[in-house]
């Protein structure tokens, strides 16, 4: 394939060759035969060549790919080789390969470079298309199975993504079906928390799929466009057409993507289906009291998030100690049966989604990194302090991002006076973080964030 100056691959490789010293480096390739061949041909124009292709599949070792020998990645790159220069163009595996190389001590944009696939039709080989079509056939079998189980007239909603995605779809789905006249429907997918959130929205027909099954079903939807299937997932990167690149424009917020692009403006916020949370009754009051919570004077901290990197445990310890000194009980939201509690100053508390409103009404305060749980509790009448990254490195609008301007909870809140949203450079978006702080600057920013949090809590004395 002849590379033109307008081609994305030309632009990426040209920039790498201009910016990086190749002399004396062991240049390696990771990718399919088609992708390696394109990179090889372009490097030749500059008098450069690959030493080999590296792969983590033992069965590929000893074979030839694009005229280059295939070697085992671990054998070549372990222990750390400072002179290694790895060009990675491995389709959907770029992320996992990046994580592996970083585990071995290699640095992104120093020892290895991730090169994005060309748009569909340029980079996809016939073999890749055949693989996708085979997956689509698997998805078609799933489609036929669901039809057999729930009736030919059933409408299938495919739901993928994280907890927050499931919850937000729940607000819209029932009124959307009502407006379209859809009475019999199934919610199917591999979305996190799908089974646990289903009772909040009275989804009685739920089909839990594995990751592979959900992906196959998505390919089926892409190839055959069944009129009785609706794909509710807008973050996929595996399909030939990445819808995100059309939809995730800078002018839209997270909630607007649901409003405009999934539910086509047919459902307004006043029509949302409200989740069926358990009421705060005397039985639950006694339960929370027995756990050690104090009504109105307890802070529940949620330190984990799907799209934001974790803050260090010592930071949360300092927050807890400061809040306790101001007279508050402090608990951390984690399941002690499934994970260890890394915090000495906080007892764990774990509750089903149905109790989110009751326990936070009782506690009075919620402190969290921006996560899907924040979507679920946004409408709960309690004080909420939500933490966001303050900087996003050249935002890629084709993927979800956790910045406040995009993912603010304000569209969900019934009382904005109970919502405090704080930003800090020590909080990093998982995909598009901008880590530019040195050690001293980072410590100063941690202190500023600690003060910004604790000053929101008026001392209330101790019992």
Secondary structure as GFF3:
##gff-version 3
##sequence-region A 1 463
A	DSSP	alpha_helix	8	19	.	.	.	ID=ss1
A	DSSP	beta_strand	26	31	.	.	.	ID=ss2
A	DSSP	alpha_helix	33	44	.	.	.	ID=ss3
A	DSSP	beta_strand	52	55	.	.	.	ID=ss4
A	DSSP	three_ten_helix	58	60	.	.	.	ID=ss5
A	DSSP	beta_strand	64	65	.	.	.	ID=ss6
A	DSSP	beta_strand	68	72	.	.	.	ID=ss7
A	DSSP	alpha_helix	73	77	.	.	.	ID=ss8
A	DSSP	beta_strand	84	89	.	.	.	ID=ss9
A	DSSP	three_ten_helix	91	93	.	.	.	ID=ss10
A	DSSP	alpha_helix	94	103	.	.	.	ID=ss11
A	DSSP	beta_strand	112	114	.	.	.	ID=ss12
A	DSSP	alpha_helix	126	150	.	.	.	ID=ss13
A	DSSP	beta_strand	155	158	.	.	.	ID=ss14
A	DSSP	alpha_helix	163	180	.	.	.	ID=ss15
A	DSSP	beta_strand	185	189	.	.	.	ID=ss16
A	DSSP	alpha_helix	194	198	.	.	.	ID=ss17
A	DSSP	three_ten_helix	199	201	.	.	.	ID=ss18
A	DSSP	beta_strand	206	208	.	.	.	ID=ss19
A	DSSP	alpha_helix	211	224	.	.	.	ID=ss20
A	DSSP	beta_strand	229	231	.	.	.	ID=ss21
A	DSSP	alpha_helix	244	247	.	.	.	ID=ss22
A	DSSP	alpha_helix	254	256	.	.	.	ID=ss23
A	DSSP	pi_helix	257	262	.	.	.	ID=ss24
A	DSSP	three_ten_helix	269	271	.	.	.	ID=ss25
A	DSSP	alpha_helix	282	291	.	.	.	ID=ss26
A	DSSP	beta_strand	298	302	.	.	.	ID=ss27
A	DSSP	alpha_helix	313	325	.	.	.	ID=ss28
A	DSSP	beta_strand	329	333	.	.	.	ID=ss29
A	DSSP	beta_strand	347	349	.	.	.	ID=ss30
A	DSSP	three_ten_helix	353	355	.	.	.	ID=ss31
A	DSSP	alpha_helix	356	363	.	.	.	ID=ss32
A	DSSP	beta_strand	364	369	.	.	.	ID=ss33
A	DSSP	alpha_helix	372	377	.	.	.	ID=ss34
A	DSSP	beta_strand	383	389	.	.	.	ID=ss35
A	DSSP	alpha_helix	404	407	.	.	.	ID=ss36
A	DSSP	three_ten_helix	416	418	.	.	.	ID=ss37
A	DSSP	beta_strand	419	424	.	.	.	ID=ss38
A	DSSP	alpha_helix	439	454	.	.	.	ID=ss39
###
